[in-house]
Amino acid sequence: MNDINQRLAAYGFDSNQDFRTPVRCLLATPPGEMRCLEVAGVPGRRKTAFAHALAQALGYPELRYHEFRPEPPPAEPVRIAEDRDTPPGELPVAPLDQAMAEACALSEGERTVLILDQLQLAPFVEHLRLAEFLRTHLWRYGDLTLKANPANLMLMLVSEQPLFHGLRRHSFRIWVESEARQPPEQLTPELLGLGQGGQPLLEALNRIFERLGVHPTLSEYRRVVHAVHSLVHDLDDLLAAIYGWVEGVPRERIADPELRQALLPEMAVIERYLGLGEGERPDIVLEEKGAHD
């Protein structure tokens, strides 16, 4: 689990938040109980991104996704001429029943994750059915009763509102921070692939990010550092690289003349570090692939 954040980043979820202990707790669900994760956090799709990335980071070979949507308005009745020779057709399977049926069937032989998203839009009766499923591992619809293998199936529940108590008591909750993240701990030039002389660059970037009100992740830092070494010649280049690589940078701040004026001393530090006008740029220690770890 020591590299869970790196694996999450590899599947599209980048964060400075340390998920090692929460994920260990989730995986340590008592034997016989089904693993069920409540992904909590501020409203938005970041929770969904985390659920998808975690399922893949944990190596589950089967991933299914169902999103609840608002109930459509009732359709106008259609009168069809009676045909006594045509047998009545079967009613279509509801989307949730279809998703649950597939997950139960797959869990018989494969480790499977089912993500249920936008749960706040589901009718309350579905919350009751899901709570019963977590308790019994049985899913019922129509005349069918399906049994899931709790050793193989994990549910991930994403809702913009607090979960119904019956669901909450069977779920382990992980809070996913918003884009207003904390800076990485113990960030050093070596961690960014810089030589011993990289401290001035790191300190200048830290001051720039502080003025912009953002806290880049380690991979975002590495991408910006790579851009500094490969293409940055002036403040416009630097801000373009930061805006392009760092999530949550306000565009209006990048264009603010007062901010740009305040960043000129930091750009001078970076120019001295790069030796612009004095010779070759310093080499970056890490290969380019380090930017994508």
Secondary structure, 3 states (H helix, E strand, C coil): CCCHHHHHHHCCCCCCCCCHHHHHHHHCCCCCCCEEEEEEECCCCHHHHHHHHHHHHCCCCEEEEEECCCCCCCCCCCCCCCCCCCCCCCCCCCHHHHHHHHHHHHHCCCCEEEEEECHHHCCHHHHHHHHHHHHHCEEEECCEEEECCCCCEEEEEECCCCCCHHHHCCCEEEEECCCCCCCCCCCCCCCCCCCHHHHHHHHHHHHHHHHHCCCCCHHHHHHHHHHHHHCCCCHHHHHHHHHHHCCCCCHHHHCCHHHHHHHHHHHHHHHHHHCCCCCCCCCCCCCHHHHHC
